[in-house]
Amino acid sequence: MTKGLGTRITVLFFLLMTLSLLSVTAQAYDLSDFRLIIVDPSSGAARVVTNNIGNILTGDGNAAADTISFSGHFEGTNYSVSINATSRINTDGTGALTLSGQVGCNVSTGCGQITLMLEDDGYNTAAVAPNATFVAALEGYDSVHNTIMGTGVLPTGGTIGVQSWIGTANSEPSFGATNGAFTATPSVITTAETIPADGQAEFGVAPQFSTTGFSATSSPVLPNFSGPSYSEILQANLGFSAGGSTNFTLTAANPPVASVPEPASLFLLGSALLGLGVFRKNRI
């Protein structure tokens, strides 16, 4: 009898501990503003891919709530694009935004520039420690296995320039469309390549690379938040003078800080510990 009671209390203890941890780490998070834009500035061909709207033919090809995927020949241009992007919430509510891709020009002449920008908002300012260090990283990408590589690859004559920003007041650039293909006007292209007014750069000076095997990191301190939430924006400008493809991964993140248990979490934890104490007393 005592053994059966002890087993039940032990199971209850682990259930309560699990609920306690979930209560501490769970964050309300709206991914509706998580979106990607791909633009060919020379032709104006553009596509906005908003999280979980449509399917691979019209938009996001990944059903996961925190992932955007797009793959295919880009809007009648000479470019083929394979993109995998994620917006993840750390256990403390801060964010990690990642843009991985392989972009290629299918002809030996007639190639130019293509711009990609990824954005999301609603990351938790309250969870950011004072004078927190944010991290930006530029690496490579294996599109076959969907894995991040140490360095990126450029074709002959290719270039890549990247930028990443924190929007301290949770603002984002407007892409001029919610989802789908459209012809971008010069003002939309300019907007898509412009840091928001409240933005603070993670890459203080945008790295520009023209040789293969590229990588870069930056760890600035960005302490001046003006609201309860912040946004993150990533941008990559890829140049092609001939055929070939570029692969890259651009990441912006704030390392998580320790979460303080809420009162409800403390109550659950206390109940679990009390149950464990009762169990030990019955055994005695």
C-alpha positions in Angstrom: 0.0 0.0 0.0 2.7 2.4 1.0 4.7 1.5 -2.1 1.7 2.2 -4.4 1.1 5.5 -2.8 4.8 6.4 -3.1 4.7 5.6 -6.8 1.7 7.9 -7.4 3.2 10.7 -5.4 6.5 10.4 -7.3 4.6 10.6 -10.7 2.7 13.6 -9.3 6.0 15.2 -8.3 7.5 14.9 -11.8 4.2 16.2 -13.4 4.2 19.3 -11.2 7.9 19.9 -11.9 7.2 19.8 -15.6 4.3 22.2 -15.3 6.5 24.5 -13.2 9.2 24.6 -15.9 6.6 25.2 -18.6 5.1 28.1 -16.7 8.5 29.7 -16.2 9.7 29.4 -19.8 6.5 29.8 -21.9 6.1 33.0 -23.6 3.2 34.4 -25.6 4.6 35.0 -29.1 2.8 36.3 -32.2 4.5 35.0 -35.4 2.1 36.8 -37.8 4.7 39.5 -38.5 7.4 37.0 -39.3 8.1 37.5 -43.1 10.6 37.4 -45.8 11.0 39.6 -48.9 13.1 38.7 -52.0 13.7 41.6 -54.5 15.5 41.9 -57.8 16.2 45.7 -57.8 16.9 45.9 -61.5 13.6 44.4 -62.7 11.5 45.1 -59.7 10.4 41.5 -59.4 9.6 40.8 -55.7 7.9 38.3 -53.5 6.9 38.6 -49.8 6.6 35.3 -48.0 4.6 35.6 -44.7 4.7 32.8 -42.2 2.3 30.0 -42.8 0.2 31.8 -45.5 -0.4 29.6 -48.6 1.9 26.8 -49.6 5.1 26.4 -51.6 3.4 27.8 -54.8 2.2 31.0 -53.2 4.3 31.5 -50.1 5.6 29.7 -47.0 6.3 26.0 -47.9 6.9 24.9 -44.3 4.0 24.1 -41.9 6.1 24.7 -38.8 5.0 27.8 -36.8 8.5 29.2 -36.5 9.9 28.4 -40.0 9.6 30.0 -43.4 10.7 28.0 -46.5 10.8 29.1 -50.1 12.4 27.4 -53.0 12.2 27.8 -56.8 12.9 29.9 -59.8 12.4 33.4 -58.8 9.6 35.3 -60.6 10.8 34.9 -64.2 14.3 36.2 -63.4 17.6 34.5 -63.9 17.7 33.6 -60.2 16.9 30.4 -58.4 16.3 30.7 -54.6 16.3 28.2 -51.8 15.6 29.8 -48.4 15.0 28.4 -44.9 14.4 31.0 -42.2 13.5 30.6 -38.5 12.3 32.9 -35.7 12.8 31.2 -32.4 12.1 32.2 -28.8 14.6 31.5 -26.2 13.4 30.3 -22.8 13.5 33.8 -21.5 11.5 35.4 -24.3 14.4 36.9 -26.2 14.7 36.0 -29.9 16.9 34.3 -32.4 16.3 35.1 -36.1 18.1 33.1 -38.7 18.2 33.5 -42.5 19.8 30.6 -44.4 19.9 30.4 -48.2 21.4 29.3 -51.4 20.8 31.8 -54.3 22.1 31.2 -57.8 22.2 32.9 -61.2 21.4 30.5 -64.0 23.2 32.3 -66.8 26.7 33.4 -67.4 25.7 37.0 -68.3 22.8 39.2 -67.3 23.2 38.6 -63.6 23.1 41.5 -61.1 22.0 42.0 -57.5 19.3 40.3 -55.5 18.2 41.4 -52.0 16.7 39.3 -49.2 15.3 40.7 -45.9 13.9 38.8 -43.0 12.0 40.4 -40.1 10.0 39.6 -36.9 8.9 41.4 -33.8 7.4 40.8 -30.4 10.6 39.6 -28.7 10.5 40.3 -24.9 12.4 43.4 -23.8 11.9 42.6 -20.1 13.9 39.5 -20.4 17.0 41.3 -21.8 19.6 41.8 -19.1 21.0 45.4 -18.7 23.7 46.1 -21.2 23.1 42.7 -22.8 25.4 41.6 -25.6 23.7 40.7 -28.8 25.3 38.4 -31.3 25.3 38.5 -35.1 27.0 35.8 -37.2 27.5 35.2 -40.9 28.3 31.7 -41.9 27.7 29.2 -44.7 24.7 26.9 -45.5 24.3 23.4 -46.8 20.9 23.5 -48.6 20.9 19.8 -49.3 21.1 18.8 -45.6 19.6 22.1 -44.2 22.6 22.6 -42.0 24.7 25.7 -41.1 28.3 25.5 -42.2 31.3 27.4 -40.8 32.0 29.5 -43.9 30.0 30.6 -47.0 30.6 30.0 -50.7 30.7 32.7 -53.4 30.9 32.1 -57.2 33.7 33.8 -59.2 32.9 37.5 -59.3 30.2 37.2 -56.6 29.8 39.5 -53.6 27.7 39.4 -50.4 27.0 42.3 -48.1 25.0 41.7 -44.9 23.4 43.8 -42.2 21.4 43.0 -39.1 19.5 45.3 -36.7 17.6 45.4 -33.5 14.5 47.5 -33.6 14.4 48.9 -30.1 10.8 50.1 -30.3 9.6 46.9 -32.1 9.3 48.5 -35.6 9.8 46.9 -38.9 10.2 48.1 -42.5 7.0 47.8 -44.6 7.5 45.7 -47.7 4.5 47.1 -49.6 2.7 43.7 -49.8 1.5 41.2 -47.3 2.2 38.0 -49.2 2.9 36.8 -52.8 4.6 38.0 -55.9 4.4 41.7 -57.1 6.3 44.3 -59.0 8.2 46.4 -56.5 8.4 50.2 -57.0 11.7 52.0 -56.3 10.2 53.3 -53.0 9.4 49.8 -51.9 12.9 48.6 -52.8 14.4 51.5 -50.9 12.1 50.8 -47.8 13.1 47.1 -47.9 16.7 48.1 -47.7 16.4 50.7 -45.0 17.0 50.3 -41.3 14.0 51.4 -39.2 14.2 54.7 -37.4 14.7 52.9 -34.0 17.2 50.4 -35.3 20.5 49.7 -33.8 23.0 47.7 -35.9 24.4 44.4 -34.7 26.9 44.6 -37.6 28.0 48.1 -37.0 29.6 48.3 -40.4 28.0 46.0 -42.9 30.5 43.4 -43.9 31.1 43.1 -47.7 32.8 39.9 -49.0 34.1 39.1 -52.5 35.9 35.9 -51.9 34.6 32.5 -51.0 35.1 31.1 -47.5 33.6 34.1 -45.8 32.4 34.5 -42.2 31.9 37.2 -39.7 30.7 37.8 -36.1 29.8 40.9 -34.1 28.8 41.2 -30.4 27.7 44.8 -29.7 25.9 46.0 -26.5 22.5 47.4 -27.3 20.9 48.7 -24.0 18.5 51.4 -25.2 15.1 49.8 -25.5 12.0 52.1 -25.6 9.1 49.6 -25.3 8.1 46.2 -24.0 9.1 44.4 -27.2 11.8 44.6 -29.8 12.2 43.5 -33.4 15.0 41.9 -35.4 15.8 42.5 -39.0 18.3 40.7 -41.3 19.4 41.7 -44.7 21.6 40.1 -47.4 22.6 41.8 -50.7 24.0 39.2 -53.2 25.9 40.3 -56.3 26.6 38.1 -59.3 28.8 39.0 -62.3 28.4 35.6 -63.9 26.7 32.3 -63.2 27.0 30.3 -60.0 25.5 30.3 -56.6 26.1 31.8 -53.1 25.2 30.1 -49.9 25.1 31.8 -46.5 23.5 31.9 -43.0 22.9 35.2 -41.2 21.8 35.0 -37.5 20.9 37.6 -34.9 20.4 36.5 -31.3 20.4 37.6 -27.7 21.8 34.8 -25.4 19.1 33.9 -22.9 19.3 35.1 -19.3 18.0 33.3 -16.2 14.2 33.4 -15.8 12.7 34.3 -12.5 9.9 31.9 -11.5 6.4 33.5 -11.4 4.3 33.1 -8.2 2.2 30.4 -9.8 5.4 28.5 -10.7 6.6 28.8 -7.2 3.3 27.5 -5.9 3.5 24.4 -8.2 7.1 23.8 -7.2 6.2 24.1 -3.5 3.3 21.7 -3.9 5.6 19.2 -5.6 8.2 19.5 -2.8 5.4 19.1 -0.2 4.2 16.0 -1.9 7.7 14.6 -1.8 7.9 15.4 1.9 4.6 13.6 2.6 5.9 10.6 0.7 9.1 10.5 2.7 7.1 10.8 6.0 4.8 7.9 5.1 7.9 5.7 4.4 9.2 6.5 7.8 
